[in-house]
Amino acid sequence: MSDCGGVSRDDHTNPAVRRLADWDAAMLDDLAAAHGTPLYVTDLDRVKENCARLRDAFPDAEVRYAVKAHTGRAVLETVRDAGLPAECASAGEVHRALGAEFSGDEIQYTAVHPPAEDLDYVVDAWREHPDLTITVGAADTVERLRERGFDGRLCVRVNPGVGAGHHEKVRTGANAKFGVPYDRAADLVASASDEFDLVGIHAHAGSGISGDDLANHRELVRRMGDLAREVSAAGVELEFVDVGGGFGVPYGEDEPPLDLPAVAEATREAIGDIEATLAVEPGRYVVADAGVLLTRVNTVKETPETVVTGVDAGMTTLLRPAMYDAYHAIRNLSSEHRETVGTTIVGPICESSDVFCENRPLPRPERDDLLAVGNAGAYGYEMASTYNSRPRPAEVALSGANAALVRRRETLTDLTEVESR
Ligand SMILES: Cc1ncc(COP(=O)(O)O)c(C=O)c1O
């Protein structure tokens, strides 16, 4: 089996990673001046490049985009134009995918303990788009679909008993919440195939897989290959075997990128011979390095331990550091050449977890400096909230030489808009 932890080949036209240092500081400065901060900047050309690299690495597989990483309309349209179908985790994501004009056969809905309203919406959508596929992670959900008259394309999500990912909170593969237990999956597939158009089986190990975790990814793929052969021997003809997403991206400045072609080759080897198309559904890999978050310094406070630097983005703007202790590269665009000091960057939220980095060596900050936070394209805006009654930020999308405001900044009035008076 191939080693898939190495550094990827150097391709200057479509490099395996775009680092924060590669972004044009003057352009980002202009965008912050024009649109204010905090501001998400998403480069649609980089989204296209990431889609192209995925398709090149998996030429015989179907590469689907896990929409949850970034659901902005401009991103969805870019991904659709690049030929990737949409994997959706909720009725809201299906609604967005339909709005971005994905066709029914380009939409997979992966139901996770779905509320009744989600099933109602998706089954209604299926009546209009009968090629849409619904993935269920429990026999109970099959029953709930039957009650709604659904008898279309069904996929069974399996709990493969092996998880992977950058943090305990994103490892799904061995978590009982997700999927039908592995040893019950073949029976459910067989019984459901009598009533539904049983098209696939699915599993997802977790998110941000790289390095040592790749062995677990391969084990998951191997188990899915075995299961596919078992159900096919029982007479069920599968169209696809979806082994999930989770391909990691390098958040650290010196971290090597994933060797995607090697991961793809290892995936193909691990699945073995199956009479179905292999499918993968990355989210993060498509959008992470296509996005940066711009934020301005509000306060600089010298303390004996560190220079506490308050910025106008917080955990409500980018949750990953608070939620997963995630590392994001940070660059001071106003001056990269001042003396370096241990800097603790914090947001305006009244929570001690509202911290982007602790005592990191960075150019000495000054009030009004503009900072850029790297790899903010995946699970950035998506996980933003209005906690502490902070309106969500704006987003600009870049395409060629154009920069368009694709999400306006929310206002204080937006915060109370949904309340009855
Ligand atoms: C079922 C499923 N598929 C795909 C993904 C995408 O993972 P990633 O963004 O790490 O590629 C997720 C992420 O949570 C997921 O739950």
Ligand as a Chemical Component Dictionary entry (heavy atoms), coordinates in Angstrom:
data_LIG
# 
_chem_comp.id                   LIG 
_chem_comp.type                 NON-POLYMER 
_chem_comp.pdbx_formal_charge   0 
_chem_comp.three_letter_code    LIG 
# 
loop_
_chem_comp_atom.comp_id 
_chem_comp_atom.atom_id 
_chem_comp_atom.alt_atom_id 
_chem_comp_atom.type_symbol 
_chem_comp_atom.charge 
_chem_comp_atom.model_Cartn_x 
_chem_comp_atom.model_Cartn_y 
_chem_comp_atom.model_Cartn_z 
_chem_comp_atom.pdbx_ordinal 
LIG C1 C1 C 0 -20.863 12.899 6.413 1  
LIG C2 C2 C 0 -19.785 13.885 6.164 2  
LIG N1 N1 N 0 -19.218 13.918 4.951 3  
LIG C3 C3 C 0 -18.237 14.788 4.642 4  
LIG C4 C4 C 0 -17.775 15.679 5.585 5  
LIG C5 C5 C 0 -16.700 16.633 5.188 6  
LIG O1 O1 O 0 -15.571 16.561 5.970 7  
LIG P1 P1 P 0 -14.336 17.467 5.571 8  
LIG O2 O2 O 0 -14.817 18.854 5.495 9  
LIG O3 O3 O 0 -13.357 17.288 6.660 10 
LIG O4 O4 O 0 -13.838 16.975 4.267 11 
LIG C6 C6 C 0 -18.324 15.682 6.872 12 
LIG C7 C7 C 0 -17.842 16.616 7.894 13 
LIG O5 O5 O 0 -18.259 16.714 8.998 14 
LIG C8 C8 C 0 -19.362 14.747 7.162 15 
LIG O6 O6 O 0 -19.939 14.721 8.358 16 
# 
loop_
_chem_comp_bond.comp_id 
_chem_comp_bond.atom_id_1 
_chem_comp_bond.atom_id_2 
_chem_comp_bond.value_order 
_chem_comp_bond.pdbx_ordinal 
LIG C1 C2 SING 1  
LIG C2 N1 SING 2  
LIG C2 C8 DOUB 3  
LIG N1 C3 DOUB 4  
LIG C3 C4 SING 5  
LIG C4 C5 SING 6  
LIG C4 C6 DOUB 7  
LIG C5 O1 SING 8  
LIG O1 P1 SING 9  
LIG P1 O2 DOUB 10 
LIG P1 O3 SING 11 
LIG P1 O4 SING 12 
LIG C6 C7 SING 13 
LIG C6 C8 SING 14 
LIG C7 O5 DOUB 15 
LIG C8 O6 SING 16 
# 
